[in-house]
């Protein structure tokens, strides 16, 4: 039975990845870019699921990790000549990881709502710093830069088009998913899930729960920063709006809609929410958030396990 489930799972996984790879060849330009953006937001939501779904702690600081990933990549692309993708990635990851370590050191000493509020406060601190430090960050105008080519020195160099960028983002998201899936199924991931179920008992067994939560926050922040780097490369822009706590709120919504503790669910939730918002905004213009809110409330009430949980229950009937 286990082998059959594994075959079905990996077959479905391969088909979905193949469809996503072929999609930019048949989609018009707008939807091609939109699909790439869904993958990036899905990666950000998936990084948040490490904390919400597997560790049982809600973070409102992911906007800081995401935004610092963007600004780290922007710093590399603006200061380095010629601009290099392989410098933008480590710059963004280091910036996000450093901020995540700083936030984790203080916030993981607290629990439940106090942890969530602390991460929100830290994200707002970074937002204010970025918004007011105009000489370095550009303030409310943000930073603009040119998109680097996809190149390996001495082998090849091709400019990023909407299609090649989509394939690159898809490859990064797939690799990130496989890494995070392996981590969540490892002994480390089992300890995180034990903390989620009963932190006091996990501590009594002998696990240093604070250290595990610090590593979880840093790991989550690292992949959130990676999403920020990809978003910066796609839009050639970094702005303080992406450090604002509302981005963190949307990420939590993605998790709830798709299914918490599944990794795939947050990506599904991001796709559903972004498509819903795009569709309704065309009919309701500035009032589109009203039907979006009504639909979200209905889903929380009638599908508390999210879209993925609902699909699993329906298939198991």
C-alpha positions, 0 to 999 in steps of 0.5 A: 500500500505504501509503495502504491501511494508513493508511486501515485504521489511521485507520478502526480508530482511529475505531471504537475511539474511538467504542466507548469514547465510547458505552461509558459509556451502556451500562455499569453505574456500576462498569464505567463508572468502571473504564473511565475508570481504565483510560484514565488508567493507559493515559495514564501507561503511554503517557508511560512508553513515550516513555522505555522504547520510543523512547529505550531507557531504563527509568524508575522515577520515573514515580510521582513525576511522576504523584503530583506531578501529583495533588498539584499539582491538589489544591493548586489545587482546595483553595486556589482558590475556586471550584475550577477545572478550568483551574487544576488542570490547569496546577498539576499539569502545572507540578509534574510538569514541574518534578520531571521537569526536576530528575530529568532533569538528574541522572539522564540523566548516567547510563546503563542500570541506573544511570539506572533506579536513580537515578530510583527513588531520586528517586521515593522521596525525593519519597515520603518528603517527601510522606509526612512533610510532614503540614502541607502534604500531609496525610501518610499521610492524603492530601488530599481535595477537591471535584471542579470542574465542567466549565466555560468561564466565560461559556459553560457549566458542568456538573457532572462525572458519571461519564459526562461525566468519562469523555468528558473523560478520553477526549478528553484521552487521544486528544489526548495520543496524537495529540500523542505519535504526531506527536512520535515520528514527527518528527525529534526522535522519530527521534533518540530512536530512534537513541539507543535503537539506538546512543547512542555512534554518535548522539553521534558523528554530532553530536547532543547525546544528553544534551539529547535525553534530558533533553527526553524525560524532561521530555516523559514526565513532563509527560504522566505529570503529566497522568494524575495530574491526571485521576486526582485529579479522578476520585477527589477524592483525592491520597495518597502511595501514588501516589508510591511506586515500586511504581506505576512498576513497574506502569507498566513491566509495562503496557508489557511486556504491551502492547508496548514502542515502540508507544504503543497497546500500553501502553494495551492492557497497562494494560487487560489487567493491570487487568482481569486483576487485577480478575477474579482478585481476585474468585476468589483474594481476597488470593492473586490476585497469584500467578496474576497473576505466573504469567500475566505470566511466561508472557507475557514468555517466550512473547510477548516483543513483548507483546500488540500484537506478538503480534497483528501477527505473527498478522495477518501470517501 
